[in-house]
């Protein structure tokens, strides 16, 4: 699999632990790839749900995926500030179809004022029982919640306003060339 280049578009596919396709984002512009991470931008991107429903993302968002951490981060650029949606998920993999990961239900939402909320705990517990999440996966996810909260509190990486501005500026430069 060839690593996507800056300015190219990829598809992002989210799966559930049982292998079922959960959600697809059709055109995410790649802003940066390294051997460990991928940074992209969604801007009015077509999203298709597992039940066939389709919708467009409302605002530009910088997306961050890593091959070591069990989470990915979406920084949504809104009029009232930056909101974050963080999925507890497997590290990503790339193949000819796009970027793929397993969504493990738990999410952390961060509001522009810094308020944090852990979401979908009930869904996580239901799916853990239904699909038999191992003790190892449970432990890894709980440890990664701690890492994620630390990043949020320290405004590390994607949680820095400067980071989001830098990558959104880069997206606009690349989009204007096309």
VENNOR-V91198 format. One line per field, one symbol per residue. ss: DSSP state (H for helix, E for strand, C for the rest). psi: psi as a letter, one per 40 degrees, with the letter a starting at -180 (. if undefined). burial: I if it has 16 or more other ideal C-beta (glycine too) atoms within 10 Angstrom, else O. Layout:
ss=???
psi=???
burial=???
This chain:
ss=CCCCCCCCEEEEEEECCCCCEEEEEEEEEEEEECCCEEEEEECCCEEEECCCCEEECCCCEEEEEECCCCEEEEEEEECCEEEEEEEEECCCEEECCEEEEEEEEEEEEECCCCCEEEECHHHHHHHHHHHCCCHHHHHHHHHHHHHHHHHHHHCCHHHCHHHHHHHHHHHHHHHHHC
psi=hhhiiheiiiihhhiideeihdihhdghhhdhiaedihhahhhfhhhhideeiiihidiihhihiiedifiihhhhhideahiihhhhiiiiihaddahiihhfdhihhhideehihhifddddddddddefhidddddddddddddddddddefibeehddddddddddddddddd.
burial=OOOIOOOOOIIIIIIIIOOOOIIIIIOIIIIOIOOOIIIIIIIOIOIIOOOOOOOOIOOIIIIIIIOOIIIIIIIIIOOOOIIIIIIIIIIIOIOOOIIIIIIIIIIIIIOOOOOOOOIIOOOIOOIIOOOOIOOOIOOIIOOIIOOIOOIIOOOOOIIOOOIIOOIIOIIOOIOOOO
